[in-house]
Amino acid sequence: FYTQYAKRNFSETLELNKEKVAKRLKKSSSRQDKKKKSDSKVVALPVPESIPERNIPPKNLKDSLEEKKTTRGIETLFRITSRNHIDLSSIADNKANIMISVNAIIISIVISTLIGRIQAYPHLIAPTIILLFFSLVATIFAVLSTRPKINNGFVSKEDIENKRGNLLFFGNFFKMSPEDYEFGVKNLMNNADYLYGSLIRDLYYLGVVLERKYRFLRISYDVFITGLVISVVTFVLAFILE
């Protein structure tokens, strides 16, 4: 609007626009004045002496927090206990593997070296038989400790509805159809008592399996130590009394 061309061609339109804007500003200012006057006439409501509390009472909120803590603690308990059982089972399998390997080496050495020369050394027959016997027994118990046990592999719908079937162990459901297993798992997820009961039973049977593993391992180690001592003493006596 400051060029000669604009002043010559748009000056009249500019003046009209200025008048329109002035009228709009005047109307808006008058509306604001009326609004202020109406607001000043509003009667202030009395302030209540006490503000009402929230709908959720503090007691219920505290109970919900305690329930969350309890649920988290239960989940931590099951997770840590299951991990400890699995770690103990792995340790037992490693111990059994050591025992099997040691006794297999002893048996193979005895068979390959002494059996062929037993006629030349008849006084070593008794110590050799004792060593082979105890090594064989120790190996058998070590193998029994790692021997898996599988259940019937089937949980009926009646057992699931009565909360008796444990669907958390593969040995209990590998013969079930996918539809029955899905029905059982959904029932398990929708029932907290059934779920926690299955977890408790699973932990219990893990403990039973661990007890069996370590009992056979203990027998295997006891037999191995006893046989080793008796065999060494017998070998020494055989060489002395030759």
Accessible surface in RSA format (square Angstrom, percent):
REM  Atomic radii and reference values for relative SASA: ProtOr
REM  Chains: A
REM  Algorithm: Lee & Richards
REM  Probe-radius: 1.40
REM  Slices: 20
REM RES _ NUM      All-atoms   Total-Side   Main-Chain    Non-polar    All polar
REM                ABS   REL    ABS   REL    ABS   REL    ABS   REL    ABS   REL
RES PHE A   1   127.52  63.8  91.49  56.7  36.02  93.7  91.52  55.5  35.99 103.0
RES TYR A   2   199.76  93.3 182.43 103.8  17.32  45.1 134.20 100.8  65.56  80.8
RES THR A   3    87.50  62.2  81.58  82.7   5.92  14.1  80.86 108.6   6.64  10.0
RES GLN A   4   134.09  75.0 129.83  94.9   4.26  10.1  55.51 118.1  78.58  59.6
RES TYR A   5   136.34  63.7 134.15  76.3   2.19   5.7  92.86  69.8  43.48  53.6
RES ALA A   6     9.56   8.8   9.56  14.8   0.00   0.0   9.56  13.5   0.00   0.0
RES LYS A   7   106.53  52.0  97.13  59.6   9.40  22.4  55.08  49.6  51.45  54.8
RES ARG A   8   168.39  70.7 136.10  69.4  32.29  76.9  75.90 103.7  92.49  56.1
RES ASN A   9    72.68  50.1  44.01  42.5  28.67  69.0  12.17  29.3  60.52  58.5
RES PHE A  10    92.67  46.4  92.67  57.4   0.00   0.0  92.67  56.2   0.00   0.0
RES SER A  11    47.37  40.0  45.35  60.5   2.02   4.7  30.56  65.1  16.81  23.6
RES GLU A  12   141.74  81.4 136.22 103.1   5.52  13.1  54.24 104.9  87.50  71.4
RES THR A  13    73.30  52.1  72.93  73.9   0.36   0.9  45.06  60.5  28.24  42.7
RES LEU A  14    46.34  25.8  45.97  32.9   0.37   0.9  46.23  32.5   0.12   0.3
RES GLU A  15    94.43  54.2  94.36  71.4   0.07   0.2  38.25  74.0  56.18  45.9
RES LEU A  16   105.03  58.5 104.18  74.5   0.85   2.1 104.25  73.2   0.79   2.1
RES ASN A  17    66.86  46.1  66.05  63.8   0.81   1.9  19.73  47.5  47.13  45.5
RES LYS A  18   114.15  55.7 106.39  65.3   7.76  18.5  67.81  61.0  46.34  49.4
RES GLU A  19   100.26  57.6  95.75  72.4   4.50  10.7  36.27  70.2  63.98  52.2
RES LYS A  20   122.00  59.5 119.76  73.5   2.24   5.3  68.41  61.6  53.59  57.1
RES VAL A  21    79.22  52.1  79.05  71.6   0.18   0.4  79.22  68.8   0.00   0.0
RES ALA A  22    57.83  53.2  49.53  76.4   8.30  18.9  53.02  74.7   4.81  12.7
RES LYS A  23   135.92  66.3 132.96  81.6   2.96   7.0  79.43  71.5  56.49  60.2
RES ARG A  24   171.85  72.2 166.86  85.1   4.99  11.9  54.70  74.8 117.15  71.0
RES LEU A  25   116.89  65.1 113.52  81.2   3.37   8.5 114.06  80.1   2.83   7.6
RES LYS A  26   157.16  76.7 151.16  92.7   6.00  14.3  99.02  89.1  58.14  61.9
RES LYS A  27   128.68  62.8 126.65  77.7   2.02   4.8  71.25  64.1  57.42  61.2
RES SER A  28    47.89  40.5  45.55  60.8   2.34   5.4  37.34  79.5  10.55  14.8
RES SER A  29    54.35  45.9  51.45  68.7   2.90   6.7  41.23  87.8  13.13  18.4
RES SER A  30    49.43  41.8  44.99  60.0   4.44  10.2  37.36  79.5  12.07  16.9
RES ARG A  31   170.84  71.7 164.96  84.1   5.88  14.0  55.01  75.2 115.83  70.2
RES GLN A  32   111.76  62.5 109.53  80.0   2.23   5.3  29.36  62.5  82.40  62.5
RES ASP A  33    76.16  53.3  73.94  73.6   2.22   5.3  20.17  47.5  55.99  55.8
RES LYS A  34   148.88  72.6 142.88  87.7   6.00  14.3  87.03  78.3  61.84  65.9
RES LYS A  35   139.08  67.8 133.87  82.1   5.21  12.4  81.37  73.2  57.70  61.5
RES LYS A  36   143.91  70.2 136.64  83.8   7.27  17.3  85.95  77.4  57.96  61.7
RES LYS A  37   139.15  67.9 136.66  83.8   2.49   5.9  82.22  74.0  56.92  60.6
RES SER A  38    61.00  51.5  51.45  68.7   9.54  22.0  46.31  98.6  14.68  20.6
RES ASP A  39    83.24  58.3  71.32  71.0  11.92  28.2  27.34  64.4  55.90  55.7
RES SER A  40    92.28  78.0  52.65  70.3  39.64  91.3  53.01 112.9  39.27  55.0
RES LYS A  41   167.03  81.5 142.19  87.2  24.84  59.1  92.75  83.5  74.28  79.1
RES VAL A  42   108.68  71.5  83.80  75.9  24.89  60.0  89.51  77.8  19.18  52.0
RES VAL A  43   126.46  83.2 111.09 100.6  15.37  37.0 115.86 100.7  10.60  28.8
RES ALA A  44    93.18  85.7  66.31 102.3  26.87  61.1  74.52 104.9  18.66  49.4
RES LEU A  45   152.84  85.1 135.63  97.0  17.22  43.3 135.72  95.3  17.12  46.1
RES PRO A  46   121.91  88.8  97.52  88.9  24.39  88.7 109.15  90.1  12.76  79.3
RES VAL A  47   132.57  87.2 108.99  98.7  23.58  56.8 109.71  95.3  22.86  62.0
RES PRO A  48    88.81  64.7  70.14  63.9  18.67  67.9  81.18  67.0   7.63  47.4
RES GLU A  49   186.81 107.2 142.41 107.7  44.40 105.7  64.52 124.8 122.29  99.8
RES SER A  50    87.69  74.1  74.85  99.9  12.83  29.6  45.84  97.6  41.85  58.6
RES ILE A  51   152.86  87.0 132.58  98.8  20.29  48.9 132.58  95.5  20.29  55.1
RES PRO A  52   113.37  82.6  89.01  81.1  24.36  88.6 100.83  83.2  12.54  77.9
RES GLU A  53   150.23  86.3 120.66  91.3  29.57  70.4  56.21 108.7  94.02  76.8
RES ARG A  54   219.73  92.3 196.77 100.3  22.96  54.7  74.97 102.5 144.76  87.7
RES ASN A  55   153.24 105.7 122.12 118.0  31.12  74.9  34.27  82.5 118.97 115.0
RES ILE A  56   116.06  66.0 104.51  77.9  11.55  27.8 105.83  76.2  10.23  27.8
RES PRO A  57    58.53  42.7  55.37  50.5   3.16  11.5  58.53  48.3   0.00   0.0
RES PRO A  58    99.05  72.2  92.61  84.4   6.44  23.4  95.69  79.0   3.36  20.9
RES LYS A  59   154.15  75.2 147.97  90.8   6.18  14.7  95.97  86.4  58.18  62.0
RES ASN A  60    81.86  56.5  75.92  73.4   5.94  14.3  19.22  46.2  62.65  60.6
RES LEU A  61    97.03  54.0  95.66  68.4   1.37   3.5  97.03  68.1   0.00   0.0
RES LYS A  62   133.98  65.4 132.04  81.0   1.94   4.6  76.33  68.7  57.65  61.4
RES ASP A  63    76.67  53.7  71.53  71.2   5.14  12.2  28.88  68.0  47.79  47.7
RES SER A  64    43.83  37.0  39.80  53.1   4.03   9.3  37.22  79.3   6.61   9.3
RES LEU A  65    90.54  50.4  89.93  64.3   0.61   1.5  90.03  63.2   0.51   1.4
RES GLU A  66    84.72  48.6  84.48  63.9   0.24   0.6  31.54  61.0  53.18  43.4
RES GLU A  67   120.94  69.4 114.62  86.7   6.33  15.1  40.42  78.2  80.53  65.7
RES LYS A  68   127.24  62.1 122.37  75.1   4.86  11.6  72.59  65.3  54.65  58.2
RES LYS A  69   127.72  62.3 118.68  72.8   9.04  21.5  69.93  62.9  57.79  61.6
RES THR A  70    80.59  57.3  71.61  72.6   8.97  21.4  56.80  76.3  23.78  36.0
RES THR A  71    53.41  38.0  53.03  53.8   0.38   0.9  35.21  47.3  18.20  27.5
RES ARG A  72   144.52  60.7 142.79  72.8   1.73   4.1  62.21  85.0  82.31  49.9
RES GLY A  73    40.28  49.7   0.00   N/A  40.28  49.7  34.03  93.4   6.25  14.0
RES ILE A  74    56.85  32.4  55.14  41.1   1.71   4.1  56.58  40.7   0.28   0.7
RES GLU A  75    90.55  52.0  85.03  64.3   5.52  13.1  27.26  52.7  63.29  51.7
RES THR A  76    44.96  32.0  44.96  45.6   0.00   0.0  35.09  47.1   9.87  14.9
RES LEU A  77   107.64  59.9 102.35  73.2   5.28  13.3 107.20  75.3   0.44   1.2
RES PHE A  78    20.03  10.0  19.88  12.3   0.15   0.4  19.88  12.1   0.15   0.4
RES ARG A  79   127.63  53.6 117.80  60.1   9.83  23.4  58.33  79.7  69.30  42.0
RES ILE A  80    77.02  43.8  77.02  57.4   0.00   0.0  77.02  55.5   0.00   0.0
RES THR A  81    35.08  25.0  34.40  34.9   0.69   1.6  25.99  34.9   9.10  13.8
RES SER A  82    33.01  27.9  33.01  44.0   0.00   0.0  20.20  43.0  12.80  17.9
RES ARG A  83   122.40  51.4 119.50  60.9   2.90   6.9  49.93  68.2  72.46  43.9
RES ASN A  84    73.06  50.4  71.31  68.9   1.76   4.2  16.91  40.7  56.16  54.3
RES HIS A  85    34.33  18.8  33.52  23.3   0.81   2.1  12.69  13.1  21.64  25.2
RES ILE A  86   107.06  60.9 104.80  78.1   2.25   5.4 106.50  76.7   0.56   1.5
RES ASP A  87    70.01  49.0  68.16  67.8   1.85   4.4  21.76  51.2  48.25  48.1
RES LEU A  88    77.11  42.9  77.11  55.2   0.00   0.0  77.11  54.2   0.00   0.0
RES SER A  89    28.78  24.3  28.78  38.4   0.00   0.0  14.57  31.0  14.21  19.9
RES SER A  90    57.11  48.3  52.05  69.5   5.06  11.7  27.55  58.7  29.56  41.4
RES ILE A  91    78.80  44.8  78.17  58.2   0.62   1.5  78.78  56.7   0.02   0.0
RES ALA A  92     1.46   1.3   0.80   1.2   0.66   1.5   1.05   1.5   0.41   1.1
RES ASP A  93    55.59  38.9  51.39  51.2   4.20   9.9  23.68  55.7  31.91  31.8
RES ASN A  94    86.23  59.5  84.74  81.9   1.49   3.6  20.79  50.0  65.44  63.3
RES LYS A  95    86.62  42.3  86.62  53.1   0.00   0.0  34.12  30.7  52.50  55.9
RES ALA A  96     0.06   0.1   0.06   0.1   0.00   0.0   0.06   0.1   0.00   0.0
RES ASN A  97    91.61  63.2  89.37  86.4   2.24   5.4  14.85  35.7  76.76  74.2
RES ILE A  98   101.60  57.8  98.01  73.0   3.59   8.7 101.60  73.2   0.00   0.0
RES MET A  99     5.81   3.0   5.77   3.8   0.04   0.1   5.81   4.9   0.00   0.0
RES ILE A 100    49.16  28.0  49.16  36.6   0.00   0.0  49.16  35.4   0.00   0.0
RES SER A 101    51.04  43.1  45.03  60.1   6.01  13.9  31.15  66.3  19.89  27.9
RES VAL A 102    56.03  36.9  54.75  49.6   1.28   3.1  55.78  48.5   0.25   0.7
RES ASN A 103     0.00   0.0   0.00   0.0   0.00   0.0   0.00   0.0   0.00   0.0
RES ALA A 104    50.31  46.3  41.39  63.9   8.91  20.3  46.23  65.1   4.08  10.8
RES ILE A 105   101.15  57.6  99.93  74.4   1.22   2.9 101.15  72.8   0.00   0.0
RES ILE A 106    33.48  19.1  31.97  23.8   1.51   3.6  33.47  24.1   0.01   0.0
RES ILE A 107    35.93  20.4  35.93  26.8   0.00   0.0  35.93  25.9   0.00   0.0
RES SER A 108    62.25  52.6  52.86  70.5   9.39  21.6  48.26 102.8  13.99  19.6
RES ILE A 109    96.33  54.8  95.63  71.2   0.71   1.7  96.30  69.3   0.03   0.1
RES VAL A 110     7.32   4.8   7.08   6.4   0.24   0.6   7.32   6.4   0.00   0.0
RES ILE A 111    94.76  53.9  88.28  65.8   6.48  15.6  88.28  63.6   6.48  17.6
RES SER A 112    87.44  73.9  49.84  66.5  37.60  86.6  50.01 106.5  37.43  52.4
RES THR A 113    63.02  44.8  57.52  58.3   5.50  13.1  56.82  76.3   6.20   9.4
RES LEU A 114    43.25  24.1  42.58  30.5   0.67   1.7  42.58  29.9   0.67   1.8
RES ILE A 115    80.84  46.0  74.42  55.4   6.42  15.5  74.42  53.6   6.42  17.4
RES GLY A 116    69.81  86.1   0.00   N/A  69.81  86.1  38.20 104.8  31.61  70.8
RES ARG A 117   153.59  64.5 150.03  76.5   3.56   8.5  31.24  42.7 122.35  74.2
RES ILE A 118    38.45  21.9  37.53  28.0   0.93   2.2  38.18  27.5   0.28   0.7
RES GLN A 119   168.47  94.2 142.87 104.4  25.61  61.0  51.24 109.1 117.23  88.9
RES ALA A 120    75.62  69.5  42.41  65.5  33.21  75.5  53.60  75.5  22.02  58.3
RES TYR A 121    97.93  45.7  97.93  55.7   0.00   0.0  50.78  38.2  47.15  58.1
RES PRO A 122    83.52  60.9  74.20  67.6   9.32  33.9  74.38  61.4   9.13  56.8
RES HIS A 123    45.54  24.9  26.49  18.4  19.05  48.7  34.91  36.0  10.63  12.4
RES LEU A 124    11.01   6.1  11.01   7.9   0.00   0.0  11.01   7.7   0.00   0.0
RES ILE A 125    74.94  42.6  74.70  55.6   0.24   0.6  74.94  54.0   0.00   0.0
RES ALA A 126    56.56  52.0  49.84  76.9   6.72  15.3  54.90  77.3   1.66   4.4
RES PRO A 127     1.15   0.8   1.15   1.1   0.00   0.0   1.15   1.0   0.00   0.0
RES THR A 128     2.34   1.7   2.34   2.4   0.00   0.0   2.34   3.1   0.00   0.0
RES ILE A 129   104.39  59.4 103.20  76.9   1.19   2.9 103.91  74.8   0.47   1.3
RES ILE A 130    46.30  26.3  44.58  33.2   1.72   4.1  46.30  33.3   0.00   0.0
RES LEU A 131    23.39  13.0  23.39  16.7   0.00   0.0  23.39  16.4   0.00   0.0
RES LEU A 132    38.20  21.3  36.87  26.4   1.33   3.4  37.07  26.0   1.13   3.0
RES PHE A 133   116.25  58.2 111.19  68.9   5.06  13.2 115.87  70.2   0.38   1.1
RES PHE A 134    41.64  20.8  41.64  25.8   0.00   0.0  41.64  25.2   0.00   0.0
RES SER A 135     2.97   2.5   2.09   2.8   0.88   2.0   0.64   1.4   2.33   3.3
RES LEU A 136    95.41  53.1  95.41  68.3   0.00   0.0  95.41  67.0   0.00   0.0
RES VAL A 137    32.31  21.3  32.31  29.2   0.00   0.0  32.31  28.1   0.00   0.0
RES ALA A 138     0.00   0.0   0.00   0.0   0.00   0.0   0.00   0.0   0.00   0.0
RES THR A 139    22.86  16.3  22.86  23.2   0.00   0.0  22.86  30.7   0.00   0.0
RES ILE A 140    84.38  48.0  82.09  61.2   2.29   5.5  84.20  60.6   0.17   0.5
RES PHE A 141    49.61  24.8  49.61  30.7   0.00   0.0  49.61  30.1   0.00   0.0
RES ALA A 142     0.00   0.0   0.00   0.0   0.00   0.0   0.00   0.0   0.00   0.0
RES VAL A 143    68.69  45.2  68.69  62.2   0.00   0.0  68.69  59.7   0.00   0.0
RES LEU A 144    54.90  30.6  54.90  39.3   0.00   0.0  54.90  38.6   0.00   0.0
RES SER A 145     1.71   1.4   0.94   1.3   0.76   1.8   0.84   1.8   0.87   1.2
RES THR A 146    47.82  34.0  31.20  31.6  16.62  39.6  20.63  27.7  27.19  41.1
RES ARG A 147   143.30  60.2 134.92  68.8   8.38  20.0  27.14  37.1 116.16  70.4
RES PRO A 148   107.85  78.6  85.95  78.4  21.90  79.6  95.31  78.7  12.54  77.9
RES LYS A 149   156.19  76.2 135.47  83.1  20.72  49.3  81.61  73.5  74.58  79.4
RES ILE A 150   101.10  57.5  73.42  54.7  27.67  66.7  73.42  52.9  27.67  75.1
RES ASN A 151    66.46  45.8  51.83  50.1  14.62  35.2  18.68  45.0  47.77  46.2
RES ASN A 152   106.65  73.5  90.95  87.9  15.70  37.8  44.88 108.0  61.77  59.7
RES GLY A 153     0.00   0.0   0.00   N/A   0.00   0.0   0.00   0.0   0.00   0.0
RES PHE A 154    99.82  49.9  89.54  55.5  10.28  26.8  89.54  54.3  10.28  29.4
RES VAL A 155    10.74   7.1   8.70   7.9   2.04   4.9   9.42   8.2   1.32   3.6
RES SER A 156    36.18  30.6  33.39  44.6   2.80   6.4  30.25  64.4   5.94   8.3
RES LYS A 157   104.29  50.9  99.74  61.2   4.55  10.8  47.34  42.6  56.95  60.7
RES GLU A 158   113.89  65.4 109.09  82.5   4.81  11.4  32.92  63.7  80.98  66.1
RES ASP A 159    40.20  28.2  40.20  40.0   0.00   0.0   2.81   6.6  37.39  37.3
RES ILE A 160     0.90   0.5   0.14   0.1   0.76   1.8   0.14   0.1   0.76   2.1
RES GLU A 161   111.35  63.9  87.59  66.3  23.76  56.6  27.27  52.7  84.08  68.7
RES ASN A 162    75.16  51.8  52.72  50.9  22.44  54.0  13.79  33.2  61.38  59.3
RES LYS A 163    86.87  42.4  79.08  48.5   7.79  18.5  46.25  41.6  40.62  43.3
RES ARG A 164   133.86  56.2 113.35  57.8  20.51  48.8  63.25  86.4  70.61  42.8
RES GLY A 165     6.84   8.4   0.00   N/A   6.84   8.4   6.79  18.6   0.05   0.1
RES ASN A 166    13.02   9.0   9.66   9.3   3.36   8.1   7.10  17.1   5.93   5.7
RES LEU A 167     3.84   2.1   0.57   0.4   3.27   8.2   0.57   0.4   3.27   8.8
RES LEU A 168    69.70  38.8  38.14  27.3  31.56  79.3  42.14  29.6  27.55  74.2
RES PHE A 169    67.09  33.6  65.54  40.6   1.56   4.0  67.09  40.7   0.00   0.0
RES PHE A 170   114.30  57.2 110.85  68.7   3.45   9.0 110.85  67.2   3.45   9.9
RES GLY A 171     0.02   0.0   0.00   N/A   0.02   0.0   0.02   0.1   0.00   0.0
RES ASN A 172    22.23  15.3  22.07  21.3   0.15   0.4   3.84   9.2  18.39  17.8
RES PHE A 173    49.37  24.7  46.16  28.6   3.21   8.3  46.16  28.0   3.21   9.2
RES PHE A 174    98.77  49.4  66.43  41.1  32.34  84.2  72.68  44.1  26.09  74.7
RES LYS A 175   135.29  66.0 105.66  64.8  29.63  70.5  62.14  55.9  73.14  77.9
RES MET A 176    18.86   9.8   0.12   0.1  18.74  44.6   0.54   0.5  18.32  24.3
RES SER A 177    45.33  38.3  35.93  47.9   9.41  21.7  37.58  80.0   7.75  10.9
RES PRO A 178   105.52  76.9  95.04  86.6  10.49  38.1 102.50  84.6   3.02  18.8
RES GLU A 179   122.18  70.1 115.39  87.3   6.78  16.1  65.05 125.8  57.13  46.6
RES ASP A 180    36.36  25.5  36.32  36.2   0.03   0.1   1.73   4.1  34.63  34.5
RES TYR A 181    71.68  33.5  71.68  40.8   0.00   0.0  47.64  35.8  24.04  29.6
RES GLU A 182    88.70  50.9  85.11  64.4   3.59   8.5  31.98  61.9  56.72  46.3
RES PHE A 183    74.04  37.0  69.04  42.8   5.00  13.0  73.19  44.4   0.85   2.4
RES GLY A 184     0.00   0.0   0.00   N/A   0.00   0.0   0.00   0.0   0.00   0.0
RES VAL A 185    40.02  26.3  40.02  36.2   0.00   0.0  40.02  34.8   0.00   0.0
RES LYS A 186   105.86  51.6 105.75  64.9   0.11   0.3  62.37  56.1  43.50  46.3
RES ASN A 187    39.70  27.4  33.82  32.7   5.89  14.2   9.38  22.6  30.33  29.3
RES LEU A 188     6.88   3.8   6.88   4.9   0.00   0.0   6.88   4.8   0.00   0.0
RES MET A 189   126.18  65.3  99.40  65.8  26.78  63.8  63.39  53.9  62.79  83.2
RES ASN A 190   130.18  89.8  92.46  89.4  37.71  90.8  30.56  73.6  99.61  96.3
RES ASN A 191    38.90  26.8  35.49  34.3   3.42   8.2   7.71  18.6  31.19  30.2
RES ALA A 192    62.71  57.7  52.14  80.5  10.57  24.0  54.96  77.4   7.75  20.5
RES ASP A 193   107.84  75.5  96.15  95.7  11.69  27.6  23.60  55.5  84.24  84.0
RES TYR A 194     3.29   1.5   0.90   0.5   2.39   6.2   3.17   2.4   0.13   0.2
RES LEU A 195    56.66  31.6  56.66  40.5   0.00   0.0  56.66  39.8   0.00   0.0
RES TYR A 196    61.40  28.7  61.40  34.9   0.00   0.0  46.60  35.0  14.80  18.2
RES GLY A 197    19.03  23.5   0.00   N/A  19.03  23.5  17.48  48.0   1.55   3.5
RES SER A 198     0.00   0.0   0.00   0.0   0.00   0.0   0.00   0.0   0.00   0.0
RES LEU A 199    49.26  27.4  48.88  35.0   0.39   1.0  48.88  34.3   0.39   1.0
RES ILE A 200   101.19  57.6 100.03  74.5   1.16   2.8 100.36  72.3   0.82   2.2
RES ARG A 201    70.62  29.7  70.01  35.7   0.61   1.5  44.06  60.2  26.56  16.1
RES ASP A 202    31.33  21.9  31.07  30.9   0.25   0.6   0.43   1.0  30.90  30.8
RES LEU A 203    26.51  14.8  23.57  16.9   2.94   7.4  24.26  17.0   2.25   6.0
RES TYR A 204   139.07  64.9 129.04  73.4  10.03  26.1  95.07  71.4  44.00  54.2
RES TYR A 205   123.42  57.6 123.34  70.2   0.08   0.2  78.46  59.0  44.96  55.4
RES LEU A 206    55.49  30.9  53.72  38.4   1.77   4.4  53.82  37.8   1.67   4.5
RES GLY A 207    26.60  32.8   0.00   N/A  26.60  32.8  20.92  57.4   5.68  12.7
RES VAL A 208    68.77  45.3  65.39  59.2   3.38   8.2  68.07  59.1   0.71   1.9
RES VAL A 209    68.99  45.4  68.21  61.7   0.78   1.9  68.99  59.9   0.00   0.0
RES LEU A 210    14.49   8.1  14.23  10.2   0.26   0.6  14.49  10.2   0.00   0.0
RES GLU A 211    95.58  54.9  86.21  65.2   9.37  22.3  61.23 118.4  34.35  28.0
RES ARG A 212    52.99  22.2  52.99  27.0   0.00   0.0  25.88  35.4  27.10  16.4
RES LYS A 213    21.08  10.3  21.08  12.9   0.00   0.0  10.34   9.3  10.75  11.4
RES TYR A 214    73.03  34.1  68.57  39.0   4.46  11.6  67.47  50.7   5.56   6.9
RES ARG A 215   110.20  46.3 103.08  52.5   7.11  16.9  52.58  71.9  57.62  34.9
RES PHE A 216    32.18  16.1  32.18  19.9   0.00   0.0  32.18  19.5   0.00   0.0
RES LEU A 217     5.12   2.9   5.12   3.7   0.00   0.0   5.12   3.6   0.00   0.0
RES ARG A 218   172.53  72.4 165.74  84.5   6.79  16.2  52.84  72.2 119.69  72.5
RES ILE A 219    60.16  34.2  59.04  44.0   1.11   2.7  60.16  43.3   0.00   0.0
RES SER A 220     0.00   0.0   0.00   0.0   0.00   0.0   0.00   0.0   0.00   0.0
RES TYR A 221    69.58  32.5  69.58  39.6   0.00   0.0  63.21  47.5   6.36   7.8
RES ASP A 222    68.64  48.1  66.11  65.8   2.53   6.0  26.85  63.2  41.79  41.7
RES VAL A 223    26.50  17.4  24.38  22.1   2.12   5.1  26.50  23.0   0.00   0.0
RES PHE A 224    34.69  17.4  33.16  20.5   1.53   4.0  33.89  20.5   0.80   2.3
RES ILE A 225    99.21  56.5  98.87  73.7   0.34   0.8  99.21  71.4   0.00   0.0
RES THR A 226    65.46  46.6  60.64  61.5   4.82  11.5  41.83  56.2  23.63  35.7
RES GLY A 227     0.16   0.2   0.00   N/A   0.16   0.2   0.16   0.4   0.00   0.0
RES LEU A 228    75.93  42.3  73.40  52.5   2.53   6.4  73.95  51.9   1.98   5.3
RES VAL A 229    86.29  56.8  82.33  74.5   3.96   9.5  86.24  74.9   0.06   0.2
RES ILE A 230    68.09  38.7  66.11  49.3   1.98   4.8  68.09  49.0   0.00   0.0
RES SER A 231     1.67   1.4   1.67   2.2   0.00   0.0   1.67   3.6   0.00   0.0
RES VAL A 232    80.67  53.1  79.44  71.9   1.23   3.0  80.67  70.1   0.00   0.0
RES VAL A 233    76.96  50.6  75.23  68.1   1.73   4.2  76.94  66.9   0.02   0.0
RES THR A 234    27.57  19.6  26.83  27.2   0.74   1.8  19.15  25.7   8.42  12.7
RES PHE A 235    38.64  19.3  38.64  23.9   0.00   0.0  38.64  23.4   0.00   0.0
RES VAL A 236    75.19  49.5  72.40  65.5   2.79   6.7  75.13  65.3   0.06   0.2
RES LEU A 237    89.33  49.7  89.32  63.9   0.01   0.0  89.33  62.7   0.00   0.0
RES ALA A 238    13.89  12.8   4.30   6.6   9.59  21.8  12.88  18.1   1.01   2.7
RES PHE A 239   117.73  58.9 101.47  62.9  16.25  42.3 101.63  61.6  16.10  46.1
RES ILE A 240   120.32  68.5  92.16  68.7  28.15  67.9  98.30  70.8  22.01  59.7
RES LEU A 241   143.78  80.1 111.99  80.1  31.80  79.9 116.76  82.0  27.02  72.7
RES GLU A 242   138.29  79.4  78.27  59.2  60.02 142.9  51.45  99.5  86.84  70.9
END  Absolute sums over single chains surface
CHAIN  1 A    18644.8      16794.8       1850.0      12212.4       6432.5
END  Absolute sums over all chains
TOTAL         18644.8      16794.8       1850.0      12212.4       6432.5
